[in-house]
Amino acid sequence: MVPMEKLAQIRERFEYIEARMSEGSGDIAALGREYAELKPVVEQIAEYRQLQSDIADAEAMLDDPEMRALAEEELPVLKARLPEVEHALRLALLPKDAADDRPAIVEIRPGTGGEEAALFAGDLLRMYQRYAEDKGWRFEIVEEQQTELGGIKEVIANVQGQGVFARLKYESGVHRVQRVPSTESGGRIHTSAATVAVLPEAQEVDITLDPNDLRIDTMRASGAGGQHVNTTDSAVRITHVPTGIVVTSSEKSQHRNREIALGVLRARLFDIERSRIDSERASDRKSQVGSGDRSERIRTYNFPQGRMTDHRIGLTLYKLDQVMQGDLDEVIDALISDDQAAKLAEIEA
């Protein structure tokens, strides 16, 4: 059953915010964010209530001989819509991840597999770049270290746009690839892996950095194949002494590098804190979907068979070429649906 009392409370809160905003009083920015968050929920509530009202009206018409035939025709149609509308409303009422609307920091590193793993890390980078382009997001590489053969030792990117973290957060984990490397003369299939970490961009209010905890070094930027090479000591490396986290940035501007590196450092510390809180809240939850657990193998890309399998939900797609070109919506939509179903089950248990 949908909690009617809760629906009334949400509606009252929405009307209160609407009135405050029209008056121009209070923190307009904060009110605007809450208004935008509640509006789709309130619209879903309105649809649910309208359907309930239509059903009640049709049932009342059964007692009217002149309207009975019309009511008998309308009622099955209206009642058939009820489960769908109720389900949509329950989804709208699910607690939101406060980080969903934030930009994301995407980190990709090769795992087991040597140079082939580094080349696969580069393939994943291009896959996410194409996905971001398709979504109209801005994809900015913050730091990139390449191997001599064009693979990736490490890459960190900042992705900005609508709903970035809400969709990309499901990419965190170990991605395994099975294919014949270009350097393999015998045609044998090799298995290698790369690790993807997706972190919500942190704001200064989320993480306060004590200057005494930071060691900031400047150095000459360098990289394979002439990447990011310049003649001034512009690259910045920041070490967070309490945790040992090290972040570097190698743009041309030292000021910009400091800003970028601090942003990545905040995101990593924010991710650690989010993971700690999530673990305390749901220590008994078995599902890895949405947990950001990067120790788990989440997906396999099998090139000889042209398939991609997401192990968290048992989804296999035989369109690997399209996936590597950034066609990720089908698997991400399935992961979101599975996560929502798990959350509904927890609430309704």
Helices and strands as residue ranges (DSSP letters): H 4-23, H 28-61, H 68-93, E 104-110, H 114-135, E 138-146, E 152-160, H 164-168, G 169-171, E 173-179, E 190-200, G 211-213, E 214-219, G 224-226, E 235-240, E 245-249, H 254-281, E 297-302, E 307-310, E 315-317, H 320-324, H 329-348
